Amino acid sequence: MLMSATTHRFSLLLLSAAALAMLAGRAQAQGEALDHATPTTGSNASLEEEKPAAGPKFSVTPFATHTFEADFSDGPGNVSVSRAGAEISMRQPIGDRSRLTVSLGAEFSLYDFGDTSPFAISTLEPWNDTSQVSLTVAFSRQVTPEWSVFFGGGVDASFENDADISNAFTGGLLGGATYQVSPTFSIGGGFAVRSRLEDSGLFLPLLSLDWKINDQWRLSNFNELNSFGLALSYQPCDTFEVSLRGAYQSRAYRLDEDGPFPDGVGRDSRIPLWVQARYNITPRAAVNASLGYVVWQEFTVDDTNGIELANEEADATPFVGIGFSLLF
């Protein structure tokens, strides 16, 4: 019965991801390639454009993941998480050296904390189904053949269903520069500042790394709304790529005002490691599948004043994911 319910939920997530493809998204463009990473899995699909175009280009990426049931380390109960979402992004060249990217993203998560709550303060599940929507705008410019600069900002709302959405918004700004050391190696840095739900603002340094080791191997990082990480990729041919990836992911949701922690904040932090395989169906369409392990995960509940009420770690557990990418 448990496996049947899990399979049914994951099937619903896949259907939801396809339906949401026109609702949300965010993409990062480098040169003449679209290098897209989802906010939940870091799944990456590089789709090559034939020639630079003066008009806008759009990318669409639906995705779904399922993290299998894990027991809590220091108490009763367990948790599993299923996610689905989609992204859509518009890239508009401005002259020969600049580009504007406007993106809208959405992610929906189904949390199942089992029959017994791991949080001693409550006999109920700390939260259930959640939603996150985001809007980002970024501008980049090639200043010299070696140097390029970027800056932008965004706003997002993360909330448990039936929560007060007006208290679920956070936002941030970012900026930095990259330097093309050689045709196969670039490095850069910058900063990001953002607000947080019931917590002080956050200042983060940004690191950009892209090293094409040879014609088949590549090492690069990815920075996203909910995570940042590193990927080592192997591409034996133009249509197939396999990569080893790791990331730190963090999410925070405004909780239901009528739930066990009224108007509080639920936080989900984790470190996943995974292998991802990508197949380019056409130069502008790709599918990817992921199989990995969440090696560490922690769930925290804060009250409306940011005071921690409960904190629980869960055991390591496997997860699976699937995604699609379209460029048009």
C-alpha positions in Angstrom: 0.0 0.0 0.0 2.8 2.4 0.8 4.6 1.8 -2.5 1.3 2.2 -4.4 0.6 5.5 -2.7 4.1 6.7 -3.4 3.9 5.7 -7.1 0.6 7.5 -7.4 1.9 10.7 -5.9 4.9 10.7 -8.1 2.8 10.2 -11.2 0.6 13.1 -10.2 3.8 15.2 -9.8 4.9 14.4 -13.3 1.6 15.4 -14.7 1.6 18.6 -12.7 5.1 19.5 -13.9 4.0 19.2 -17.5 0.9 21.4 -16.9 3.0 24.0 -15.1 5.6 24.3 -17.8 4.1 27.6 -19.0 3.9 29.1 -15.5 7.4 29.4 -14.2 11.1 29.6 -14.8 14.7 30.9 -14.7 17.7 30.4 -17.0 21.3 31.3 -17.3 22.9 31.9 -20.7 26.6 31.7 -21.4 27.8 32.6 -24.9 25.6 30.9 -27.5 24.5 28.0 -25.2 21.6 27.7 -22.8 22.9 26.3 -19.5 19.9 25.8 -17.4 19.7 24.6 -13.8 16.4 23.9 -11.9 16.0 25.3 -8.4 15.4 21.9 -6.8 17.8 19.4 -8.3 20.4 21.4 -10.1 19.6 19.4 -13.2 21.4 20.9 -16.2 20.7 20.8 -19.9 22.8 22.6 -22.4 21.0 23.3 -25.6 22.9 25.0 -28.4 21.6 27.8 -30.5 22.5 27.8 -34.2 23.3 31.5 -34.4 22.9 34.6 -32.2 19.5 36.1 -32.7 18.3 39.7 -32.1 14.9 38.6 -30.9 13.9 37.1 -27.5 14.6 33.4 -26.8 12.5 31.3 -24.4 13.3 28.2 -22.3 10.9 25.9 -20.6 11.8 23.3 -18.0 9.3 21.1 -16.1 10.8 18.8 -13.4 9.8 16.4 -10.6 11.7 14.7 -7.8 10.8 12.3 -5.0 12.9 11.8 -1.8 12.0 8.5 -0.2 11.0 7.9 3.4 13.6 8.6 6.0 13.4 8.0 9.8 14.2 10.8 12.2 17.5 10.4 13.9 16.6 11.2 17.5 12.9 10.6 17.7 9.9 8.7 16.4 8.4 9.3 13.0 9.7 9.7 9.4 9.4 12.0 6.4 9.3 11.8 2.7 9.2 14.7 0.2 7.9 14.9 -3.4 8.3 18.0 -5.5 7.2 19.2 -8.9 7.6 22.5 -10.7 8.5 24.3 -13.9 10.3 27.3 -15.2 10.0 29.6 -18.1 12.6 32.2 -19.0 13.0 34.9 -21.6 16.4 36.1 -22.8 16.6 39.3 -24.8 19.9 40.4 -26.4 20.6 44.2 -26.1 23.0 45.1 -28.8 26.0 42.9 -29.4 27.4 42.8 -25.8 24.4 42.8 -23.4 21.6 40.5 -22.4 18.5 40.8 -20.2 16.9 37.7 -18.7 13.4 37.7 -17.1 12.2 34.6 -15.4 9.3 33.2 -13.5 9.4 30.0 -11.4 7.2 27.8 -9.4 7.8 24.7 -7.2 5.2 22.6 -5.2 6.3 20.2 -2.5 4.3 17.5 -0.8 5.7 16.7 2.7 4.6 13.5 4.4 5.8 13.4 8.1 4.1 10.0 8.7 1.7 9.1 11.4 3.8 10.3 14.4 5.1 13.8 14.6 8.9 14.0 15.3 8.4 17.4 16.9 7.7 17.1 20.6 5.9 20.4 20.8 3.1 19.1 18.6 1.2 15.9 18.0 0.4 17.1 14.4 2.5 17.3 11.3 4.5 20.6 11.4 3.5 21.4 7.8 2.1 19.6 4.8 2.0 20.9 1.2 3.9 24.0 0.3 4.3 26.3 -2.7 7.1 28.6 -3.9 6.9 31.2 -6.7 9.7 33.5 -7.8 10.4 36.3 -10.2 14.0 37.3 -11.2 15.5 39.9 -13.5 19.2 39.8 -14.5 21.4 41.9 -16.8 24.8 40.9 -18.1 27.3 42.7 -20.3 30.5 41.7 -22.0 32.8 44.6 -21.2 36.0 43.3 -22.8 36.8 40.0 -24.5 37.9 38.7 -21.1 35.6 40.5 -18.6 31.9 40.4 -18.2 29.7 41.8 -15.5 26.2 40.9 -14.2 23.7 42.2 -11.7 20.0 41.6 -10.9 17.4 41.0 -8.3 14.4 38.9 -7.5 11.4 38.3 -5.2 9.8 35.1 -4.1 7.0 33.8 -1.9 7.3 30.5 0.0 4.3 29.3 2.0 2.3 26.3 3.2 -1.0 26.1 1.5 -3.6 28.1 3.4 -0.9 30.3 5.0 -1.0 34.1 4.9 0.8 34.8 1.6 1.3 38.5 2.4 3.8 37.4 5.1 5.6 34.9 2.8 7.7 37.3 0.6 11.5 37.6 0.6 13.8 39.3 -2.0 17.3 39.9 -2.8 20.0 41.5 -5.1 23.1 40.1 -6.7 26.1 41.3 -8.7 29.5 40.3 -9.8 32.0 39.7 -12.6 33.6 36.9 -14.5 37.0 36.6 -16.2 37.8 34.4 -19.2 41.3 33.2 -18.3 41.5 31.0 -21.5 39.0 29.7 -24.1 38.5 26.7 -21.7 38.5 28.3 -18.3 36.6 31.1 -16.7 36.3 32.2 -13.0 34.4 34.9 -11.3 32.8 36.2 -8.1 30.3 38.5 -6.6 27.8 38.9 -3.9 24.2 38.3 -3.0 22.1 39.9 -0.3 18.6 38.7 0.5 15.9 38.9 3.2 14.7 35.8 5.1 11.5 34.8 6.8 11.7 35.7 10.5 15.5 35.9 10.4 18.1 38.6 9.8 19.2 39.4 6.2 21.8 37.2 4.6 25.0 38.2 2.7 26.5 35.6 0.5 29.7 35.5 -1.6 29.2 34.1 -5.1 31.7 31.9 -6.9 31.6 31.3 -10.7 33.7 28.4 -12.1 33.6 26.9 -15.6 36.5 24.6 -16.6 36.4 22.6 -19.8 39.1 20.1 -18.9 39.1 18.6 -22.4 36.6 17.7 -25.1 34.7 15.3 -22.8 35.2 16.5 -19.2 33.9 19.7 -17.6 33.9 21.1 -14.0 31.4 23.9 -13.2 29.3 25.3 -10.4 25.6 26.3 -10.2 23.9 28.8 -8.1 20.1 28.7 -7.8 17.2 30.0 -5.8 17.2 27.1 -3.3 20.7 25.6 -3.7 24.3 25.9 -4.9 26.6 23.2 -5.8 29.3 21.7 -8.1 29.1 19.4 -11.1 31.7 17.2 -12.8 30.4 16.2 -16.3 31.4 13.7 -18.9 30.1 14.1 -22.5 31.2 11.2 -24.7 29.1 12.5 -27.7 27.0 15.5 -28.6 23.7 13.8 -27.5 24.6 12.3 -24.2 26.1 13.6 -20.9 26.5 12.1 -17.4 27.5 14.1 -14.4 28.3 13.7 -10.7 26.7 16.5 -8.6 26.5 17.8 -5.1 24.7 20.7 -3.5 23.5 22.4 -0.4 19.8 23.2 -0.5 17.7 25.4 1.8 14.0 26.3 1.9 11.8 28.2 4.3 8.0 28.4 4.3 5.5 30.6 6.0 3.3 28.2 7.9 -0.5 27.9 8.0 -2.1 30.4 10.4 -4.4 27.7 11.7 -1.8 25.0 11.9 0.1 23.6 15.0 2.7 26.5 14.6 0.5 29.5 13.6 2.2 31.8 11.2 5.6 30.3 12.0 8.4 29.3 9.6 9.3 25.8 8.6 12.8 25.2 7.3 14.1 22.3 5.2 17.9 22.1 4.7 19.7 19.2 3.0 22.9 18.0 1.2 22.1 15.8 -1.8 24.7 13.9 -3.9 23.5 12.5 -7.2 24.3 11.2 -10.7 22.5 12.7 -13.6 22.2 11.5 -17.2 21.0 13.8 -19.9 20.0 13.0 -23.5 19.6 15.7 -26.1 16.7 14.7 -28.2 17.3 17.6 -30.6 19.6 20.6 -30.4 16.7 22.4 -28.6 15.1 19.7 -26.5 16.6 17.5 -23.8 15.5 15.1 -21.1 17.4 14.2 -17.9 17.1 11.7 -15.1 18.7 11.8 -11.7 19.4 9.2 -9.0 21.1 10.1 -5.8 21.3 10.2 -2.0 20.4 12.9 0.5 23.3 12.4 2.9 22.1 15.0 5.4 18.7 16.7 6.1 17.3 18.8 8.9 13.9 20.2 9.6 13.3 23.2 11.9 10.3 25.2 13.1 10.6 28.8 14.2 7.8 31.0 15.7 6.7 34.4 14.5 9.6 36.0 16.4 12.2 33.8 14.8 12.7 31.7 18.0 13.5 28.1 17.3 10.8 25.8 18.6 11.9 22.4 17.2 14.8 20.9 15.3 15.1 17.4 14.0 17.6 15.6 11.7 16.5 12.8 9.4 18.6 9.8 8.2 20.2 9.6 4.8 17.8 8.4 2.0 17.7 8.0 -1.8 15.9 10.2 -4.2 15.0 10.2 -7.9 14.3 13.0 -10.4 13.3 13.7 -14.0 13.3 16.9 -16.0 12.8 18.3 -19.5 14.3 21.3 -21.3 13.0 23.1 -24.3 14.5 26.1 -26.1 12.5 28.1 -28.6 
